[in-house]
């Protein structure tokens, strides 16, 4: 008992912090019992009929109502009360038993290891396909090589070559061109890769038909042409 100007003042212990959820305006001595709303909610969920619950009742929709010192908890319905759940309801005062938790796995339906229960992608998805960059059907997203790779048929794709293959889809540099491979021959072919024994020896002479010494067999003009006339 305190004496103030001859009058008795009685000590009332309780929470004197007006911002606390269990603030007691009648208390004049703080007893360190102050709690915030999450703590109050947790205690009520753990023991809704215990000493911490000072009042109870129901709202207009007959939903259970819990209170601390007559102060109703916000949102007094049911829901998932576990913070780690995906559907956690911070306003629920009683657990509905329908909490949904994250499941790591492959949530992509086109993957080999698709998990229909997965709610978060853990990077484990496996995609089968052709992983060979040299194949016609190379799949850049494939992580598992299967037997679907297809390749272009290689061979000589030039119809002018001696070994042309009509089925070749891609040239492999194997084309053979027959002709005279002797640069000194009169009929030398620069694109020939294989001799066909057709090389003819070069014949030097005058190749100008108007010259007096025109030589028809000549294949190389040697600058000897002579022309009749007054010198």
C-alpha positions as CSV (number, residue, x, y, z in Angstrom):
1,X,0.0,0.0,0.0
2,X,1.2,3.5,-0.9
3,X,0.2,6.6,1.0
4,X,-0.4,9.7,-1.0
5,X,-1.4,12.9,0.9
6,X,-3.0,10.8,3.6
7,X,-4.9,8.6,1.1
8,X,-4.3,5.0,0.3
9,X,-3.2,4.1,-3.2
10,X,-3.5,0.4,-4.0
11,X,-0.9,-1.3,-6.2
12,X,-2.3,-3.1,-9.3
13,X,0.2,-5.1,-11.2
14,X,-0.1,-5.6,-14.9
15,X,1.1,-4.4,-18.3
16,X,1.5,-0.7,-18.3
17,X,2.7,-0.4,-21.9
18,X,-0.2,1.1,-23.9
19,X,1.2,-0.3,-27.2
20,X,1.2,-3.9,-25.9
21,X,-1.7,-6.2,-26.8
22,X,-2.4,-7.0,-23.2
23,X,-2.2,-3.4,-21.9
24,X,-4.1,-3.0,-18.6
25,X,-5.1,0.7,-18.1
26,X,-5.8,0.0,-14.5
27,X,-2.3,-1.3,-13.7
28,X,0.1,1.1,-11.9
29,X,2.9,-1.4,-11.5
30,X,4.4,-3.1,-14.5
31,X,4.9,-6.8,-14.0
32,X,6.8,-7.5,-17.2
33,X,3.9,-9.4,-18.7
34,X,3.4,-7.1,-21.8
35,X,3.2,-9.0,-25.1
36,X,2.7,-8.0,-28.7
37,X,-0.2,-9.3,-30.9
38,X,1.7,-12.3,-32.5
39,X,2.7,-13.5,-29.0
40,X,-0.8,-13.1,-27.7
41,X,-2.2,-15.0,-30.7
42,X,0.3,-17.8,-30.3
43,X,-0.5,-18.2,-26.6
44,X,-4.2,-18.3,-27.3
45,X,-3.7,-20.9,-30.0
46,X,-1.6,-23.0,-27.7
47,X,-4.2,-22.8,-24.8
48,X,-7.4,-21.0,-25.9
49,X,-9.1,-21.7,-22.5
50,X,-6.1,-21.0,-20.3
51,X,-5.4,-18.1,-18.0
52,X,-4.2,-15.9,-20.8
53,X,-7.6,-15.9,-22.4
54,X,-9.6,-13.4,-20.3
55,X,-12.8,-13.3,-22.5
56,X,-14.5,-15.3,-25.1
57,X,-17.6,-15.5,-27.2
58,X,-18.6,-15.4,-30.8
59,X,-19.2,-12.9,-33.5
60,X,-22.3,-12.5,-35.7
61,X,-21.2,-15.4,-38.0
62,X,-20.7,-17.7,-34.9
63,X,-16.9,-17.8,-35.5
64,X,-15.0,-18.4,-32.3
65,X,-13.7,-15.2,-30.8
66,X,-10.6,-14.9,-28.5
67,X,-9.6,-11.9,-26.5
68,X,-7.0,-10.6,-24.1
69,X,-8.4,-8.5,-21.2
70,X,-11.5,-8.2,-23.3
71,X,-9.7,-7.0,-26.4
72,X,-10.6,-9.1,-29.4
73,X,-7.9,-10.5,-31.6
74,X,-8.1,-9.1,-35.2
75,X,-9.6,-11.6,-37.6
76,X,-11.0,-14.2,-35.3
77,X,-11.6,-16.9,-37.9
78,X,-10.0,-20.2,-38.9
79,X,-7.1,-20.7,-41.3
80,X,-3.5,-21.9,-41.6
81,X,-1.6,-20.6,-38.5
82,X,1.8,-21.9,-39.4
83,X,4.1,-19.0,-40.7
84,X,6.2,-21.4,-42.8
85,X,3.2,-22.5,-44.9
86,X,2.4,-21.1,-48.3
87,X,-1.1,-20.3,-47.3
88,X,-0.3,-18.9,-43.8
89,X,-3.1,-16.6,-42.6
90,X,-1.9,-14.1,-40.1
91,X,-5.4,-13.2,-39.1
92,X,-6.5,-16.7,-38.2
93,X,-7.0,-17.5,-34.5
94,X,-7.6,-21.3,-34.9
95,X,-5.9,-23.6,-37.3
96,X,-8.1,-25.1,-40.1
97,X,-5.7,-28.0,-40.7
98,X,-5.3,-27.1,-44.4
99,X,-1.8,-25.7,-44.4
100,X,0.1,-26.1,-47.7
101,X,3.9,-26.4,-47.6
102,X,6.5,-25.7,-50.3
103,X,7.7,-28.9,-52.1
104,X,11.0,-28.6,-53.9
105,X,11.3,-30.5,-57.2
106,X,10.7,-30.2,-60.9
107,X,7.4,-28.4,-61.6
108,X,7.7,-28.5,-65.4
109,X,5.4,-31.0,-67.0
110,X,7.5,-31.6,-70.1
111,X,10.5,-32.7,-68.0
112,X,11.4,-36.4,-67.5
113,X,11.3,-36.0,-63.7
114,X,8.2,-33.8,-63.5
115,X,6.8,-33.7,-60.0
116,X,3.1,-32.6,-59.9
117,X,3.4,-31.9,-56.2
118,X,6.4,-29.5,-56.6
119,X,5.7,-25.9,-55.8
120,X,9.2,-24.5,-56.2
121,X,11.8,-25.3,-58.9
122,X,15.0,-26.7,-57.5
123,X,16.8,-26.8,-60.8
124,X,16.6,-30.6,-61.0
125,X,14.5,-30.8,-64.2
126,X,15.8,-33.3,-66.8
127,X,15.0,-32.9,-70.5
128,X,15.8,-35.7,-72.8
129,X,16.8,-34.8,-76.4
130,X,19.7,-34.6,-78.8
131,X,22.7,-32.9,-77.0
132,X,25.1,-33.1,-80.0
133,X,25.5,-29.6,-81.5
134,X,26.6,-31.2,-84.8
135,X,23.2,-32.9,-85.3
136,X,20.4,-31.6,-87.4
137,X,18.0,-31.8,-84.4
138,X,20.2,-30.5,-81.7
139,X,18.1,-29.4,-78.7
140,X,19.7,-26.5,-76.7
141,X,17.6,-27.2,-73.6
142,X,18.3,-31.0,-73.5
143,X,20.2,-32.2,-70.5
144,X,20.0,-35.9,-71.2
145,X,21.2,-37.4,-74.4
146,X,18.7,-39.8,-76.0
147,X,18.9,-41.7,-79.3
148,X,17.0,-39.2,-81.4
149,X,20.0,-37.3,-83.0
150,X,19.9,-37.2,-86.8
151,X,22.7,-36.1,-89.0
152,X,23.0,-34.8,-92.5
153,X,24.1,-37.4,-95.1
154,X,27.6,-36.3,-96.3
155,X,29.2,-36.9,-99.6
156,X,29.8,-35.2,-102.9
157,X,26.9,-32.9,-103.6
158,X,28.1,-31.4,-106.9
159,X,26.4,-32.8,-110.0
160,X,29.5,-31.8,-112.1
161,X,31.8,-34.0,-110.1
162,X,32.8,-37.5,-111.2
163,X,31.7,-39.0,-107.9
164,X,28.5,-37.0,-107.4
165,X,26.0,-38.6,-104.9
166,X,22.4,-37.6,-105.4
167,X,21.6,-38.5,-101.8
168,X,24.2,-36.3,-100.3
169,X,22.7,-33.5,-98.2
170,X,26.0,-31.9,-97.2
171,X,29.3,-31.8,-99.1
172,X,32.2,-33.4,-97.4
173,X,34.9,-32.1,-99.7
174,X,35.3,-35.5,-101.4
175,X,34.2,-34.4,-104.9
176,X,36.5,-35.6,-107.8
177,X,36.9,-33.5,-110.9
178,X,38.6,-35.3,-113.8
179,X,40.6,-33.3,-116.3
180,X,44.1,-32.2,-117.2
181,X,46.0,-31.4,-114.1
182,X,49.2,-30.3,-115.8
183,X,49.6,-26.5,-115.7
184,X,52.0,-26.6,-118.7
185,X,49.5,-28.4,-120.9
186,X,47.4,-26.7,-123.5
187,X,44.2,-27.9,-121.9
188,X,45.0,-27.5,-118.3
189,X,41.9,-27.3,-116.0
190,X,42.5,-25.5,-112.7
191,X,39.6,-27.1,-111.0
192,X,40.6,-30.7,-112.0
193,X,41.6,-32.9,-109.0
194,X,42.3,-36.1,-110.9
195,X,44.0,-36.6,-114.3
196,X,41.9,-38.1,-117.0
197,X,45.0,-38.4,-119.3
198,X,43.7,-35.7,-121.6
199,X,46.6,-33.3,-121.3
200,X,47.8,-32.0,-124.6
201,X,51.3,-30.5,-125.0
202,X,51.4,-26.8,-125.7
203,X,52.3,-25.8,-129.3
204,X,53.9,-22.4,-129.7
205,X,53.4,-20.3,-132.8
206,X,51.4,-17.5,-134.4
207,X,47.8,-17.7,-133.5
208,X,46.6,-14.7,-135.5
209,X,44.7,-16.0,-138.5
210,X,45.4,-12.8,-140.5
211,X,49.2,-13.3,-140.2
212,X,51.1,-14.8,-143.1
213,X,52.7,-17.3,-140.7
214,X,49.5,-18.3,-138.9
215,X,49.9,-21.7,-137.3
216,X,46.6,-23.5,-136.8
217,X,47.9,-26.1,-134.2
218,X,49.4,-23.4,-132.1
219,X,48.0,-23.2,-128.5
220,X,50.4,-20.6,-127.2
221,X,51.1,-17.3,-129.1
222,X,54.8,-16.8,-129.2
223,X,54.7,-13.3,-130.8
224,X,56.2,-14.4,-134.1
225,X,53.3,-13.4,-136.3
226,X,54.2,-11.7,-139.6
227,X,51.9,-9.5,-141.7
228,X,52.4,-8.8,-145.5
229,X,52.5,-5.1,-146.5
230,X,54.7,-2.1,-147.1
231,X,57.4,-1.9,-144.4
